[in-house]
Amino acid sequence: MASTPYGPVTRRAFAALILGAAATPAFAAPGPRIVTMLGDSITAGYGLPARVALPARLEAKLAKLAPGTRVRAAGVSGDTSAGGAARVDFSVQKDTAVCVVALGGNDLLQGLDPKATSANLDRIIRRLRARGITVVLVGLTAPTAIGRGYSREFGAIFPALAKRYGVALYPNLLAGVAGDPKLNQRDGIHPNPAGVEIIAERLAPVVARALAARR
């Protein structure tokens, strides 16, 4: 007969206790890993049904690379880096594992000071890291037509921040898509479904590596 702090038990009861404990998992099964996309109109899926917008297509691409991942949209059309910095704490929910920060396009369109854009993105990265959220920073390449000096200064924002904080960098959100009428909507700015597929295909491995690094 075995003994417990509450008194003696029979061998059969003791065995049942042990087997029952062994059959009960020590921890609950983990839920899906969450990737949040903090961005502007491209992240929000401007002009597109949700099923073919970037968050949904990135989730589809991650199905093979990082099974069980869910991608949450947190894009606001017209948002600048300042807008993203103002809402980062409530737009990026606490269960987020990786946040893809894809902001700066509207700063570029408005000709905002690159130093201000850099400061806003810096704040976003610091806030996310303080919360234990892994960051994937998505950059943009500014066309030289707007001025070589401005283009160079704007383009330097993203690699500099990625190096400063040791975060993953996807250098150019619109790589392989910008300027191609077959891959963009009529405005020539926002990708169409074919353009989104290219972005999602290229971005997915970067996000998958960020998720793997958290294990």
MOJO-V196687 format. One line per field, one symbol per residue. ss: DSSP state (h for helix, s for strand, l for the rest). phi: phi as a letter, one per 40 degrees, with the letter a starting at -180 (. if undefined). burial: + if it has 16 or more other C-alpha atoms within 10 Angstrom, else -. Layout:
ss=???
phi=???
burial=???
This chain:
ss=lsssllssslhhhhhhhhhhhhhlllllllllssssssslhhhhlllllhhhlhhhhhhhhhhhhlllssssssslllllhhhhhhhhhhhllllsssssssllhhhhhllllhhhhhhhhhhhhhhhhhlllssssslllllhhhlhhhhhhhhhhhhhhhhhhllsssllllllllllhhhsllllllslhhhhhhhhhhhhhhhhhhhhhll
phi=.cbbcbhcbcccccccccccccccccbccccccbbbbcabccccgdgbcdcbcddcccccccdccadgcbbbcbbbdgccccccccbdcbcccccccbbccbbhccdcccgccdcccccccdcccccccccgccbbcbcabccccchcccdcccccdcccccccbgbcbbcadbdgbdgbdcbbcccgbcccdcccdccccccdccccccccccc
burial=-------------+------------------++++++++++++++-+---+++++++++++--++--++++++++--++++-++--+--++---+++++++++++++-----+--+++++++++--+----++++++++++-------++--++++++-++----+++++++++-++----+++---+++++-++++++-+++++++-++----
